[in-house]
Amino acid sequence: MTPSDSPPRVDVRGPRFVAWVTTAVLVLVLLVATVSTTAAAVLIGAQAVVFAIGAAAGPAKGPYGRIYAAFIAPRNGPTTETEPVPPLRFAQALGFAFAGVSLLGFALGSSIVGAVFAGFALFAAFLNAAFGVCLGCQIYPLVARFRRTTPTPAPN
């Protein structure tokens, strides 16, 4: 793999900021769910959109990543540590899956399912924000290895 073939990288402080904002939103979802599952569904739906953008376009292109780039990154010192983008995109896709199931739970009247899956997303976001442990990034190599070893069907 040549340097030009290596995956794009981002400053680790950006995804940590994104994780803190996500943590706050998910805590708000759980608090709001105690009084209104409709409002919780709207909030988790908005967060699902944020996750979807992050999964599709990468962490720097998502709404929270853009806020970081515009307002926080210019005040930080130079980048000292980076991380590859593909695992972060996968982590956002997992967040999207959790938020999607949570949204379905709230929308279909199962506040327990909504809260449990919002809680799963919250747990993952908080681990990344507070401790720098990205669960999706930890799972990504296993999924990537599986995708490489899965045989592709031969053309007819």
Rosetta constraint file for C-alpha pairs under 8 A:
AtomPair CA 1 CA 5 HARMONIC 5.78 0.50
AtomPair CA 1 CA 6 HARMONIC 6.70 0.50
AtomPair CA 2 CA 6 HARMONIC 6.60 0.50
AtomPair CA 7 CA 84 HARMONIC 6.08 0.50
AtomPair CA 7 CA 85 HARMONIC 6.73 0.50
AtomPair CA 7 CA 86 HARMONIC 7.16 0.50
AtomPair CA 8 CA 84 HARMONIC 5.81 0.50
AtomPair CA 8 CA 85 HARMONIC 5.69 0.50
AtomPair CA 8 CA 86 HARMONIC 7.94 0.50
AtomPair CA 9 CA 82 HARMONIC 5.87 0.50
AtomPair CA 9 CA 83 HARMONIC 5.20 0.50
AtomPair CA 9 CA 84 HARMONIC 4.25 0.50
AtomPair CA 9 CA 85 HARMONIC 5.34 0.50
AtomPair CA 10 CA 14 HARMONIC 7.33 0.50
AtomPair CA 10 CA 60 HARMONIC 7.65 0.50
AtomPair CA 10 CA 82 HARMONIC 5.14 0.50
AtomPair CA 10 CA 83 HARMONIC 5.56 0.50
AtomPair CA 10 CA 84 HARMONIC 6.47 0.50
AtomPair CA 10 CA 85 HARMONIC 6.59 0.50
AtomPair CA 11 CA 15 HARMONIC 7.71 0.50
AtomPair CA 11 CA 79 HARMONIC 5.89 0.50
AtomPair CA 11 CA 80 HARMONIC 7.55 0.50
AtomPair CA 11 CA 81 HARMONIC 5.97 0.50
AtomPair CA 11 CA 82 HARMONIC 4.41 0.50
AtomPair CA 11 CA 83 HARMONIC 6.57 0.50
AtomPair CA 12 CA 16 HARMONIC 6.49 0.50
AtomPair CA 12 CA 81 HARMONIC 6.11 0.50
AtomPair CA 12 CA 82 HARMONIC 5.18 0.50
AtomPair CA 12 CA 83 HARMONIC 5.98 0.50
AtomPair CA 13 CA 17 HARMONIC 6.16 0.50
AtomPair CA 14 CA 18 HARMONIC 6.26 0.50
AtomPair CA 14 CA 59 HARMONIC 7.88 0.50
AtomPair CA 14 CA 60 HARMONIC 7.45 0.50
AtomPair CA 14 CA 65 HARMONIC 6.32 0.50
AtomPair CA 14 CA 68 HARMONIC 6.17 0.50
AtomPair CA 14 CA 69 HARMONIC 7.58 0.50
AtomPair CA 14 CA 73 HARMONIC 7.72 0.50
AtomPair CA 15 CA 19 HARMONIC 6.05 0.50
AtomPair CA 15 CA 59 HARMONIC 6.70 0.50
AtomPair CA 15 CA 65 HARMONIC 7.27 0.50
AtomPair CA 15 CA 88 HARMONIC 7.90 0.50
AtomPair CA 16 CA 20 HARMONIC 6.31 0.50
AtomPair CA 16 CA 128 HARMONIC 6.27 0.50
AtomPair CA 16 CA 129 HARMONIC 4.91 0.50
AtomPair CA 16 CA 132 HARMONIC 6.90 0.50
AtomPair CA 17 CA 21 HARMONIC 6.39 0.50
AtomPair CA 17 CA 64 HARMONIC 7.81 0.50
AtomPair CA 17 CA 65 HARMONIC 7.85 0.50
AtomPair CA 17 CA 68 HARMONIC 6.92 0.50
AtomPair CA 17 CA 129 HARMONIC 6.91 0.50
AtomPair CA 18 CA 22 HARMONIC 6.06 0.50
AtomPair CA 18 CA 64 HARMONIC 5.46 0.50
AtomPair CA 18 CA 65 HARMONIC 6.16 0.50
AtomPair CA 18 CA 68 HARMONIC 7.68 0.50
AtomPair CA 18 CA 129 HARMONIC 7.88 0.50
AtomPair CA 19 CA 23 HARMONIC 5.94 0.50
AtomPair CA 19 CA 125 HARMONIC 5.03 0.50
AtomPair CA 19 CA 126 HARMONIC 6.67 0.50
AtomPair CA 19 CA 128 HARMONIC 6.12 0.50
AtomPair CA 19 CA 129 HARMONIC 4.89 0.50
AtomPair CA 20 CA 24 HARMONIC 6.32 0.50
AtomPair CA 20 CA 125 HARMONIC 7.11 0.50
AtomPair CA 20 CA 126 HARMONIC 6.91 0.50
AtomPair CA 20 CA 129 HARMONIC 5.10 0.50
AtomPair CA 20 CA 130 HARMONIC 7.83 0.50
AtomPair CA 21 CA 25 HARMONIC 6.27 0.50
AtomPair CA 21 CA 64 HARMONIC 7.24 0.50
AtomPair CA 22 CA 26 HARMONIC 6.09 0.50
AtomPair CA 22 CA 47 HARMONIC 7.66 0.50
AtomPair CA 22 CA 122 HARMONIC 7.62 0.50
AtomPair CA 22 CA 125 HARMONIC 6.40 0.50
AtomPair CA 23 CA 27 HARMONIC 6.12 0.50
AtomPair CA 23 CA 122 HARMONIC 5.65 0.50
AtomPair CA 23 CA 125 HARMONIC 5.54 0.50
AtomPair CA 23 CA 126 HARMONIC 5.68 0.50
AtomPair CA 23 CA 129 HARMONIC 7.68 0.50
AtomPair CA 24 CA 28 HARMONIC 6.20 0.50
AtomPair CA 25 CA 29 HARMONIC 6.22 0.50
AtomPair CA 25 CA 43 HARMONIC 7.70 0.50
AtomPair CA 25 CA 47 HARMONIC 7.46 0.50
AtomPair CA 26 CA 30 HARMONIC 6.34 0.50
AtomPair CA 26 CA 44 HARMONIC 7.41 0.50
AtomPair CA 26 CA 118 HARMONIC 6.45 0.50
AtomPair CA 26 CA 119 HARMONIC 7.57 0.50
AtomPair CA 26 CA 121 HARMONIC 7.51 0.50
AtomPair CA 26 CA 122 HARMONIC 5.67 0.50
AtomPair CA 27 CA 31 HARMONIC 6.22 0.50
AtomPair CA 27 CA 122 HARMONIC 7.10 0.50
AtomPair CA 28 CA 32 HARMONIC 5.95 0.50
AtomPair CA 29 CA 33 HARMONIC 5.99 0.50
AtomPair CA 29 CA 40 HARMONIC 5.11 0.50
AtomPair CA 29 CA 41 HARMONIC 7.98 0.50
AtomPair CA 29 CA 43 HARMONIC 6.08 0.50
AtomPair CA 29 CA 44 HARMONIC 6.39 0.50
AtomPair CA 29 CA 118 HARMONIC 7.48 0.50
AtomPair CA 30 CA 34 HARMONIC 6.86 0.50
AtomPair CA 30 CA 40 HARMONIC 7.19 0.50
AtomPair CA 30 CA 115 HARMONIC 6.20 0.50
AtomPair CA 30 CA 118 HARMONIC 7.16 0.50
AtomPair CA 30 CA 119 HARMONIC 7.66 0.50
AtomPair CA 31 CA 35 HARMONIC 7.67 0.50
AtomPair CA 32 CA 36 HARMONIC 5.95 0.50
AtomPair CA 32 CA 37 HARMONIC 7.36 0.50
AtomPair CA 32 CA 39 HARMONIC 6.68 0.50
AtomPair CA 32 CA 40 HARMONIC 5.60 0.50
AtomPair CA 33 CA 37 HARMONIC 4.87 0.50
AtomPair CA 33 CA 38 HARMONIC 7.89 0.50
AtomPair CA 33 CA 39 HARMONIC 7.12 0.50
AtomPair CA 33 CA 40 HARMONIC 4.98 0.50
AtomPair CA 33 CA 111 HARMONIC 7.24 0.50
AtomPair CA 33 CA 115 HARMONIC 7.37 0.50
AtomPair CA 36 CA 40 HARMONIC 6.28 0.50
AtomPair CA 37 CA 41 HARMONIC 5.95 0.50
AtomPair CA 37 CA 106 HARMONIC 5.60 0.50
AtomPair CA 37 CA 107 HARMONIC 7.53 0.50
AtomPair CA 37 CA 109 HARMONIC 7.46 0.50
AtomPair CA 37 CA 111 HARMONIC 6.48 0.50
AtomPair CA 38 CA 42 HARMONIC 6.37 0.50
AtomPair CA 38 CA 106 HARMONIC 6.94 0.50
AtomPair CA 38 CA 107 HARMONIC 6.99 0.50
AtomPair CA 39 CA 43 HARMONIC 6.28 0.50
AtomPair CA 40 CA 44 HARMONIC 6.05 0.50
AtomPair CA 40 CA 106 HARMONIC 7.08 0.50
AtomPair CA 41 CA 45 HARMONIC 5.82 0.50
AtomPair CA 41 CA 102 HARMONIC 7.81 0.50
AtomPair CA 41 CA 103 HARMONIC 5.29 0.50
AtomPair CA 41 CA 106 HARMONIC 5.41 0.50
AtomPair CA 41 CA 107 HARMONIC 6.15 0.50
AtomPair CA 42 CA 46 HARMONIC 6.24 0.50
AtomPair CA 42 CA 103 HARMONIC 8.00 0.50
AtomPair CA 43 CA 47 HARMONIC 6.30 0.50
AtomPair CA 44 CA 48 HARMONIC 5.98 0.50
AtomPair CA 44 CA 99 HARMONIC 6.07 0.50
AtomPair CA 44 CA 100 HARMONIC 7.96 0.50
AtomPair CA 44 CA 102 HARMONIC 7.14 0.50
AtomPair CA 44 CA 103 HARMONIC 5.95 0.50
AtomPair CA 44 CA 118 HARMONIC 7.61 0.50
AtomPair CA 45 CA 49 HARMONIC 6.40 0.50
AtomPair CA 45 CA 99 HARMONIC 7.16 0.50
AtomPair CA 45 CA 100 HARMONIC 7.38 0.50
AtomPair CA 45 CA 103 HARMONIC 6.00 0.50
AtomPair CA 46 CA 50 HARMONIC 6.49 0.50
AtomPair CA 47 CA 51 HARMONIC 6.20 0.50
AtomPair CA 47 CA 99 HARMONIC 7.07 0.50
AtomPair CA 48 CA 52 HARMONIC 6.09 0.50
AtomPair CA 48 CA 95 HARMONIC 7.48 0.50
AtomPair CA 48 CA 96 HARMONIC 5.15 0.50
AtomPair CA 48 CA 99 HARMONIC 5.25 0.50
AtomPair CA 48 CA 100 HARMONIC 6.27 0.50
AtomPair CA 49 CA 53 HARMONIC 6.22 0.50
AtomPair CA 49 CA 96 HARMONIC 7.63 0.50
AtomPair CA 50 CA 54 HARMONIC 6.24 0.50
AtomPair CA 50 CA 62 HARMONIC 6.37 0.50
AtomPair CA 50 CA 63 HARMONIC 6.56 0.50
AtomPair CA 50 CA 64 HARMONIC 7.94 0.50
AtomPair CA 51 CA 55 HARMONIC 6.07 0.50
AtomPair CA 51 CA 62 HARMONIC 7.83 0.50
AtomPair CA 51 CA 92 HARMONIC 5.12 0.50
AtomPair CA 51 CA 93 HARMONIC 6.49 0.50
AtomPair CA 51 CA 95 HARMONIC 6.04 0.50
AtomPair CA 51 CA 96 HARMONIC 4.97 0.50
AtomPair CA 52 CA 56 HARMONIC 6.06 0.50
AtomPair CA 52 CA 92 HARMONIC 6.94 0.50
AtomPair CA 52 CA 93 HARMONIC 6.52 0.50
AtomPair CA 52 CA 96 HARMONIC 5.82 0.50
AtomPair CA 53 CA 57 HARMONIC 5.71 0.50
AtomPair CA 53 CA 58 HARMONIC 7.28 0.50
AtomPair CA 53 CA 61 HARMONIC 7.41 0.50
AtomPair CA 53 CA 62 HARMONIC 5.43 0.50
AtomPair CA 53 CA 63 HARMONIC 7.94 0.50
AtomPair CA 54 CA 58 HARMONIC 4.72 0.50
AtomPair CA 54 CA 59 HARMONIC 4.92 0.50
AtomPair CA 54 CA 60 HARMONIC 7.64 0.50
AtomPair CA 54 CA 61 HARMONIC 6.61 0.50
AtomPair CA 54 CA 62 HARMONIC 4.82 0.50
AtomPair CA 54 CA 89 HARMONIC 6.16 0.50
AtomPair CA 54 CA 92 HARMONIC 5.73 0.50
AtomPair CA 54 CA 93 HARMONIC 7.72 0.50
AtomPair CA 55 CA 59 HARMONIC 7.40 0.50
AtomPair CA 55 CA 88 HARMONIC 7.74 0.50
AtomPair CA 55 CA 89 HARMONIC 4.35 0.50
AtomPair CA 55 CA 90 HARMONIC 6.30 0.50
AtomPair CA 55 CA 91 HARMONIC 7.53 0.50
AtomPair CA 55 CA 92 HARMONIC 4.86 0.50
AtomPair CA 55 CA 93 HARMONIC 5.02 0.50
AtomPair CA 55 CA 96 HARMONIC 7.96 0.50
AtomPair CA 56 CA 89 HARMONIC 7.07 0.50
AtomPair CA 57 CA 61 HARMONIC 5.76 0.50
AtomPair CA 57 CA 62 HARMONIC 7.01 0.50
AtomPair CA 57 CA 89 HARMONIC 7.81 0.50
AtomPair CA 58 CA 62 HARMONIC 6.73 0.50
AtomPair CA 58 CA 85 HARMONIC 6.59 0.50
AtomPair CA 58 CA 86 HARMONIC 7.79 0.50
AtomPair CA 58 CA 88 HARMONIC 7.30 0.50
AtomPair CA 58 CA 89 HARMONIC 5.47 0.50
AtomPair CA 59 CA 65 HARMONIC 5.77 0.50
AtomPair CA 59 CA 85 HARMONIC 7.25 0.50
AtomPair CA 59 CA 88 HARMONIC 6.74 0.50
AtomPair CA 59 CA 89 HARMONIC 6.65 0.50
AtomPair CA 60 CA 64 HARMONIC 7.99 0.50
AtomPair CA 60 CA 65 HARMONIC 4.48 0.50
AtomPair CA 60 CA 66 HARMONIC 6.02 0.50
AtomPair CA 60 CA 69 HARMONIC 7.44 0.50
AtomPair CA 61 CA 65 HARMONIC 5.95 0.50
AtomPair CA 61 CA 66 HARMONIC 5.99 0.50
AtomPair CA 62 CA 66 HARMONIC 6.12 0.50
AtomPair CA 63 CA 67 HARMONIC 6.39 0.50
AtomPair CA 64 CA 68 HARMONIC 6.25 0.50
AtomPair CA 65 CA 69 HARMONIC 6.15 0.50
AtomPair CA 66 CA 70 HARMONIC 6.04 0.50
AtomPair CA 67 CA 71 HARMONIC 5.90 0.50
AtomPair CA 67 CA 72 HARMONIC 7.37 0.50
AtomPair CA 68 CA 72 HARMONIC 4.89 0.50
AtomPair CA 68 CA 73 HARMONIC 5.87 0.50
AtomPair CA 69 CA 73 HARMONIC 5.07 0.50
AtomPair CA 69 CA 74 HARMONIC 7.16 0.50
AtomPair CA 70 CA 74 HARMONIC 7.06 0.50
AtomPair CA 71 CA 75 HARMONIC 7.39 0.50
AtomPair CA 72 CA 76 HARMONIC 6.53 0.50
AtomPair CA 73 CA 77 HARMONIC 7.88 0.50
AtomPair CA 84 CA 88 HARMONIC 7.26 0.50
AtomPair CA 85 CA 89 HARMONIC 6.20 0.50
AtomPair CA 86 CA 90 HARMONIC 6.27 0.50
AtomPair CA 87 CA 91 HARMONIC 6.16 0.50
AtomPair CA 87 CA 136 HARMONIC 6.75 0.50
AtomPair CA 87 CA 137 HARMONIC 4.64 0.50
AtomPair CA 87 CA 138 HARMONIC 7.97 0.50
AtomPair CA 87 CA 140 HARMONIC 5.55 0.50
AtomPair CA 87 CA 141 HARMONIC 7.93 0.50
AtomPair CA 88 CA 92 HARMONIC 6.24 0.50
AtomPair CA 88 CA 136 HARMONIC 7.11 0.50
AtomPair CA 88 CA 137 HARMONIC 6.06 0.50
AtomPair CA 89 CA 93 HARMONIC 6.27 0.50
AtomPair CA 90 CA 94 HARMONIC 6.34 0.50
AtomPair CA 90 CA 136 HARMONIC 6.19 0.50
AtomPair CA 90 CA 137 HARMONIC 7.05 0.50
AtomPair CA 90 CA 140 HARMONIC 6.57 0.50
AtomPair CA 91 CA 95 HARMONIC 6.25 0.50
AtomPair CA 91 CA 134 HARMONIC 7.40 0.50
AtomPair CA 91 CA 135 HARMONIC 7.11 0.50
AtomPair CA 91 CA 136 HARMONIC 3.95 0.50
AtomPair CA 91 CA 137 HARMONIC 5.94 0.50
AtomPair CA 91 CA 140 HARMONIC 7.76 0.50
AtomPair CA 92 CA 96 HARMONIC 6.10 0.50
AtomPair CA 92 CA 136 HARMONIC 7.64 0.50
AtomPair CA 93 CA 97 HARMONIC 6.27 0.50
AtomPair CA 94 CA 98 HARMONIC 6.30 0.50
AtomPair CA 94 CA 136 HARMONIC 6.66 0.50
AtomPair CA 95 CA 99 HARMONIC 6.01 0.50
AtomPair CA 95 CA 121 HARMONIC 5.75 0.50
AtomPair CA 96 CA 100 HARMONIC 5.85 0.50
AtomPair CA 97 CA 101 HARMONIC 6.29 0.50
AtomPair CA 98 CA 102 HARMONIC 6.11 0.50
AtomPair CA 98 CA 117 HARMONIC 5.37 0.50
AtomPair CA 98 CA 118 HARMONIC 6.59 0.50
AtomPair CA 98 CA 120 HARMONIC 6.86 0.50
AtomPair CA 98 CA 121 HARMONIC 5.90 0.50
AtomPair CA 99 CA 103 HARMONIC 5.96 0.50
AtomPair CA 99 CA 117 HARMONIC 6.65 0.50
AtomPair CA 99 CA 118 HARMONIC 6.09 0.50
AtomPair CA 99 CA 121 HARMONIC 6.94 0.50
AtomPair CA 100 CA 104 HARMONIC 6.22 0.50
AtomPair CA 101 CA 105 HARMONIC 6.11 0.50
AtomPair CA 101 CA 113 HARMONIC 7.65 0.50
AtomPair CA 101 CA 114 HARMONIC 6.94 0.50
AtomPair CA 101 CA 117 HARMONIC 6.44 0.50
AtomPair CA 102 CA 106 HARMONIC 6.26 0.50
AtomPair CA 102 CA 113 HARMONIC 6.20 0.50
AtomPair CA 102 CA 114 HARMONIC 3.83 0.50
AtomPair CA 102 CA 115 HARMONIC 6.58 0.50
AtomPair CA 102 CA 116 HARMONIC 7.32 0.50
AtomPair CA 102 CA 117 HARMONIC 4.93 0.50
AtomPair CA 102 CA 118 HARMONIC 5.60 0.50
AtomPair CA 103 CA 107 HARMONIC 5.91 0.50
AtomPair CA 103 CA 114 HARMONIC 6.12 0.50
AtomPair CA 104 CA 108 HARMONIC 5.87 0.50
AtomPair CA 104 CA 114 HARMONIC 7.03 0.50
AtomPair CA 105 CA 109 HARMONIC 6.22 0.50
AtomPair CA 105 CA 110 HARMONIC 4.80 0.50
AtomPair CA 105 CA 111 HARMONIC 6.12 0.50
AtomPair CA 105 CA 112 HARMONIC 7.38 0.50
AtomPair CA 105 CA 113 HARMONIC 4.95 0.50
AtomPair CA 105 CA 114 HARMONIC 4.34 0.50
AtomPair CA 106 CA 110 HARMONIC 5.44 0.50
AtomPair CA 106 CA 111 HARMONIC 5.18 0.50
AtomPair CA 106 CA 113 HARMONIC 7.24 0.50
AtomPair CA 106 CA 114 HARMONIC 4.88 0.50
AtomPair CA 106 CA 115 HARMONIC 7.93 0.50
AtomPair CA 110 CA 114 HARMONIC 6.33 0.50
AtomPair CA 111 CA 115 HARMONIC 5.87 0.50
AtomPair CA 112 CA 116 HARMONIC 5.97 0.50
AtomPair CA 113 CA 117 HARMONIC 6.18 0.50
AtomPair CA 114 CA 118 HARMONIC 6.09 0.50
AtomPair CA 115 CA 119 HARMONIC 5.89 0.50
AtomPair CA 116 CA 120 HARMONIC 6.30 0.50
AtomPair CA 117 CA 121 HARMONIC 6.37 0.50
AtomPair CA 118 CA 122 HARMONIC 6.05 0.50
AtomPair CA 119 CA 123 HARMONIC 6.02 0.50
AtomPair CA 120 CA 124 HARMONIC 6.42 0.50
AtomPair CA 121 CA 125 HARMONIC 6.11 0.50
AtomPair CA 122 CA 126 HARMONIC 5.92 0.50
AtomPair CA 123 CA 127 HARMONIC 6.18 0.50
AtomPair CA 124 CA 128 HARMONIC 6.45 0.50
AtomPair CA 124 CA 134 HARMONIC 6.97 0.50
AtomPair CA 124 CA 135 HARMONIC 6.09 0.50
AtomPair CA 125 CA 129 HARMONIC 6.09 0.50
AtomPair CA 125 CA 134 HARMONIC 7.72 0.50
AtomPair CA 126 CA 130 HARMONIC 5.77 0.50
AtomPair CA 126 CA 131 HARMONIC 7.79 0.50
AtomPair CA 127 CA 131 HARMONIC 5.41 0.50
AtomPair CA 127 CA 132 HARMONIC 6.46 0.50
AtomPair CA 127 CA 133 HARMONIC 5.42 0.50
AtomPair CA 127 CA 134 HARMONIC 6.74 0.50
AtomPair CA 127 CA 135 HARMONIC 7.76 0.50
AtomPair CA 128 CA 132 HARMONIC 4.29 0.50
AtomPair CA 128 CA 133 HARMONIC 4.47 0.50
AtomPair CA 128 CA 134 HARMONIC 4.84 0.50
AtomPair CA 128 CA 135 HARMONIC 7.53 0.50
AtomPair CA 129 CA 133 HARMONIC 7.76 0.50
AtomPair CA 134 CA 138 HARMONIC 6.31 0.50
AtomPair CA 135 CA 139 HARMONIC 6.34 0.50
AtomPair CA 136 CA 140 HARMONIC 5.97 0.50
AtomPair CA 137 CA 141 HARMONIC 7.51 0.50
AtomPair CA 139 CA 143 HARMONIC 6.58 0.50
AtomPair CA 140 CA 144 HARMONIC 5.97 0.50
AtomPair CA 141 CA 145 HARMONIC 5.95 0.50
AtomPair CA 142 CA 146 HARMONIC 6.20 0.50
AtomPair CA 143 CA 147 HARMONIC 6.14 0.50
AtomPair CA 144 CA 148 HARMONIC 6.30 0.50
AtomPair CA 145 CA 149 HARMONIC 6.29 0.50
AtomPair CA 146 CA 150 HARMONIC 6.08 0.50
